[in-house]
């Protein structure tokens, strides 16, 4: 899944690659797939959250479902995503050279990069239901926008790393939802709770 990793960042013209960038991007990709999982689980996930669910989890799920239009469950694509995760397919093995070589130059990063998404979808050929779901622009946008939001969240306060972050989407409600999910992605126990839900 190196294609998603490359979509999560923007390459500054004159910057040396910080050592901390690769694990940040790996975490962003993992979190972005969790966001796709939320959308594929749809409104059934909201119903599955019990009263004891962490507030940050409930808030993140509600925010993502709202920007995705409160979709119904897509069980086949959700099962494919979970199978891909169990197989280790969604965890990119990244090197600095691969990551930087494939990332768009800062200033040239499209909102929804069709070429990069085509590569992500080709990488998912073994999971046709998930590939088909990502053919829908809203779900693809959730994947890419969430990865970028998690990168922004993780690099805050580090001037060198911040140069690699892609700017927010510019849509206030969407950006708030993405920040909420990025905050959730930084809490391992909340992601674990999300993974345990049906």
Secondary structure, 3 states (H helix, E strand, C coil): CHHHHHHCEEECCCCCCCCCHHHHHHHHHHHHHHHHHHHHHCHHHHHHCCCCCCHHHHHHHHHHHHHCCCCCCCHHHHHHHHHHHHCCCCCCCCCHHHHHHHCEECCCCCCCCHHHHHHHHHHCCCCHHHHHHCCCHHHHHHHHHHHHHHHHHHHCCCHHHHCCECCCCCCHHHHHHHHHHHHHHCCHHHHHHHHHCC
